Amino acid sequence: MKLFERDHTPSKTRVVVAMSGGVDSSATACLVHEAGYDVVGITLQLYDHGMAIGKKGSCCAGQDIYDAQQVAEKIGFPHYVLDYEQHFKKEVMDDFVSSYLHGETPIPCVRCNQKVKFRDLMTTAKDLSAEALITGHYVQRIGPDVGASLYRAVDHKRDQSYFMFATTQEQLDFLRFPLGHMPKTEVREHAHRFGLEIADKPDSQDICFVPDGKYVSVIEKLRPGSLEPGKIEDVHGNVLGEHSGIINYTIGQRKGLGIGGGDALYVVHLDPTNHRVIVGPKEYLRCSYVQLKEWNFLEAPKVLAAKAVLKVKYRSAQEPVRAQLTWQESGIPQVHFLDEEYGVSPGQACVIYDSSNERILGGGWIAKAITDFNNLY
């Protein structure tokens, strides 16, 4: 395994591996150690689940920390646990709550990469005189040690590039992703080969601090009194029912609206100021373009002048769709969809790829989605 383009003697090259306690990061650490590098494993204590759900001593992350420690002990490299709970709460959990209360649909995993893993952990790695920070993300870094490009993983089913749009070029120069060219089956085979007890550990399916998927209860705990009732209205202002809090709804939602039968209705707009949930036929979800905020571009200057047809993802689980990138006179980027797109929600990320669907150009957070509902007003 070669991590650097320039000559490095692995045994004299220290690298830090971010270890979550899962199969991917554990196998990554073992593979890098097997290649002869001076590995230091670091696990971040990010949250106490009890703080979120109100049960003292309930830290579901405890097992993951133990699993990471066991891997490091078995293979024979140092491992440290760093307490980032307060920082994680401020930068990720509080942001998650505020986003929902503003009628958005947040992605805390991107914030975690942006504010914690690829910023603070990277600083720690450099303080330890490491040459690189290694993670188990399924994404490819292709190119020289300085000025590399970011690409989707070979296994598109495992690809995590959507969560990496905020990665800066400076960070990318220091990061390495050994699993980007492997399918998950191969990663598990390596875990078995190394004799890891966690080789068959299931993948996490939920947000780490919402392991049961019940994000509303977490929001209530972190922000008491946030569930304010309001009206459910149609697009013409007719009241159809009541709700117990807009955080129970997301743009594009159809089921669980609590307004009885009839024609299919979808959540087309959330009005947090007046605590209104607006529903309507699917056509009101049709989105023509989005405006971005907190954008980050790795290679945008190469495509702006030509107004090329690019590919974008505005949800993590979708395949990229056709779009063009333009800029307002104020300098704000806009992504214009070339085909009909539905259910685009503020708070999500819009990640931009080149026309090949493979290289990540950058992206931003969706500040505003211009839909057919917006055109009513």
N, C-alpha and C positions, 0 to 999 in steps of 0.2 A: 504494500500500500504506500503510494507516494503522495504526500500532502503538500509538497512545495515544488515549484518549478526550478528554483535555484538549488544549488547543492547544499544539503544539510546532512549531517551525521545524525541519524535518528537518536542514538543513545545520548547525544549531547544536545538534543533539541527538546525542550520542555513544552508540553501542550496541556491545556486544561480541557477536560471533558465535562460538559454539563450533564449530570446524571439525575434523572427524575425517578429512578427506581423501576422503570418499565423495561420491556425487552429491547426496544430500539436503542435507547441511550446506553444500556448495559452492554449490548453487543458491540456498539460503536467503541466504547472504552476498551473492550477486550481486543478488538481488531487493531486498534491503534497501538495498544501495548504489545501485541504480538508482532507488529511491524518494527518494534524496537524503540519507540519513542518514550521519552521520560514523561509518563502520564501522571497527572494530578486530577483526581475526580472531585467534583464539587456538587453538592446538592443544596438547593435553596429551600429553607423552611419558609414557605410563603404565607401560610394561613393556618389557623386553628379552626377546623370545621365547627367546633362548639361555639366559637364566637359568632358564626353566621346563623346557626340554628338554635342557639340558646341552651345548649347542653354542655356544661363544664366538663373538660377533660375528654371531649369527643374530637380527637384529632385523626381524621381519616388519612392524613398524609403520613402518619407515623409509620405505617407498614411500608410505604414507598421508600422512606428514608432508610429503614432497616434493610430493605432489599438492596438498595444501592450500596450500603455499607458491606453487606455480605458478598456482593460481587467483587468489590475492591479487595476485601480480605482474601477471598479465594484466589484471585488472579495475582495479587501481590503488588498493589500500587497504593499510594496514600490517598485518603479520602477525607474531605472536610464538609461539615454542615454549617451553612451560614444563615443566620436569622435575619430574614428580610420581611417579617410579618408586617411591621408598621409601614414600611415603604410600599409593600404590595397592596395593603389596604388603601393607602392614599392614592396611589397611581392607577390601580386596576379595579379594585372592588368599589371604591367610592365613585369612580368614573362610570362603572357599570350601572350602579344605582341611578346616578344623575341622568344618564342617557335614557334609561327606561322612563324616568319621570318626565322627560322632555318629549316623550312620544317617539323615541327612536328605538332601533333594535341593535344593541351593541355587540361587539365581538371582543371580549376581554382577552382572548389568546393573542390577538395582534398587539393590544396595549401591553401585555406582559413581555412580548418580544421587544417592543419599542422602548418601554420605560424601565424594564428590569433586566431581562436576559442579555440583550444586545447592547446595553448601556452600562449598567452597574456591574454585572458579572464580567463583562469585557474589561472594565477597569480593574477589577480584582485579578483577572488573569494576567494583565500586564504588570500589575504590582508583584506578581509571583514570578516575573521574568519569563513568562510563556511566550512562545512564538505564534501561537494560534489558540483560538477558542473553538472546540469541536463540539458539534451537537448531533443528535440523531434525527434531525429533520429530513424528510423526503423531499429534497430539492437539490439541484445541481449547481455547482460553482465551476464555471468553465473559463479558462484563460490563465494569464500570468499571475504571479503573486500580487502584483499591484495593477489594478484596472481590470479585474475579471468581470464576467457577466454572470447573471443569475438566470437559470433555466428551470423549467418544470422537471420533475422527477421522471425517470424512464418509465416507472410504473405509475400511470396517470391515476389509477384508483387510489394510490397512496399519496399522491402529490400534495404538498403543503405550501406551494408557492403563494397561494392566496393570502396566507397569514404572514407573508414575508415582504409585502410591498413597501413597508416603511424602512427596510434595511438600506442604510446609506452606503455609498461607495467606500468610505473609510472603514465602516464596519465589515463590509464584504471582503476587503483586503485582509482582514484578520480572522475571518471565519472559514471553517471547513466543514463539509457535509459528506462524510464517507458513504452514507446509505443512498444517495441520490440516484445511483445507477443500479440499485438492487431491488428485486421484488421482496415483499414481506416474507414469503416462504423461505427465501435464501437467508434472510436475517435470522429467522427462527432456527434454521439449520445450524448457523454459526453459534447461536446461543446453546443449542444442544451439544455441539462439538466442544464448547468450552465447559460443559458440565454445569451450566447455570440452573439453579432451582426454579428460576422465574422464566425459563424458556417457553413455557406454555401459558404464561400469565396473560389474561385477556387484555385487549386494548381498552383504554378509557374512552367512553362514549360521551361523557358529559363535561361541562365546564368544571375545572378542578375544585372550585369552592362551592359548586352546586352539584355534588355527586349524585343526588337523587333526582335531578332535573327540575326540582321545585324552586325555581328562581324567585317566585313571588314571596315565599316565606323568608328567603334570604333578604330580599329588599325590605320587607316589613321589619325584620330584626335590625338591620343596619340603619334604616331610616324610619323610625316609628311615626305613625300617622300619615304615611305616604299613600295609603289606599283611600282616596277620596271618591265618593260616588258621583255619578253624573248621568247624563242622558245619552241614549243611543238614537241617532237621528238618521233619516235618509238624506240624500244629496240635496233635497229641496227644503230641508229644515223641519220635516214632519217627525215628531217624536214617536219612536217605535218601541221603546223600552228603556230600562235603566241598567246601569252597570255598577259594580263595586269598586272600580279603579281602572284607569286606562292601561296600567301596567299588565293587565290580563289580556291585552290585545296587541296584535301586530298587523302591519300592513299586508293585505292579501289574505288574511285569515277568513275562512268560510265557516268552519265548524265551531260549535260552542258559543255562538253569539247570544243565545238566550232570547230570541225574538220570534220564535215560532216558525211555522212553515211558510209556504208560498214560493215565489221565484227565488232562485239562488242569489244571495247577497254576500258581498265581501266587505271587509274593512278597507275603505279607500282613503281615509284620512283620520289622524288623531289630533285633537285640539287640547293640549295639556293646560292651556291657560283657562279655558272654560270647562274643562273636564268632559269634553264631548267625544264620542266615538261615532264617526260618520261611516255609514254603509251604503253600498250601491251595487249595481250590476257590474260585471267583470270589465266592461269596456272603460269604466272610469279609472281602472288601474293601469290602462295603457300609458306607457311612459315614453316620451320623445327624447328627453335628455336629462342629465344630472349635472349639478354644480358640485365641485369638490372643495374640501377644506383640508388643511394640514397635509398637503400633497408632498410626495417625494418621487423624484424621477432619477433613474440611473442612466438612461440613454435617450431621453426624449428629444434633445436637439437634433438628432439624426432623422427624425420623422416629422417634425412639426411643419417644415417648409413645404413638404410634398403633400400634406394633408392625406396621408396614406390611409387605406382601410386597415384598421388594426383589429385586434380581438380583445374583449374585456370580459371580466367576470364581476357580477354584482352580488352574487351569492357563492358561498364556498363550494357547494355541491354541484354547481352547474358546469357545463362545458362552456368555454369562451364563446361570445357572440360578436358579430360584426359591429364596428363603431368607428367614429372619427373623433379626434381630439382637436378642440379649438380653444382659443383664449379670448376672454372678454377684454375690453380696453383697460379695465382695472387690474388685469393680470390674473384673474381667476380662471382656472381651467374648467372646460365643460366637455362632457362626453356625450356625443350624439349617437343614438342607436340607429342603425340602418335597417333594422327589422323591428316588428312589433314585440315589445317586451312588457311584461306585466309583473306587478308585485314588487317594485323597486322601493326599498325602504331607507329613509334617512337613518344614519347611524351605522349602516353597513359600509363595507369597503368596496370601492370600484377599482379593480386591479387591471392594469393595462399590459397586454402582451403584443409582440410584433405579429405580423401577418402569418408567420409560420405556426403560431399558437404555442411557441416553445419559450422564447426569450422574454423575460419580464422587464418591461420598460419602467415600471413604477406604478403609481396609483395614488389614491387619496380616500378620505372619508366622504361619504355622500352627505353633503350639507342640505341639499334640496333636490327633490325629484319632481320634474315638471310632467304632470300627468293630465289626462283628460278631465279629471276632477278640478285641477287648478285652472283649467281653461273656462270653467263655469264662472269664475270670479275675476 
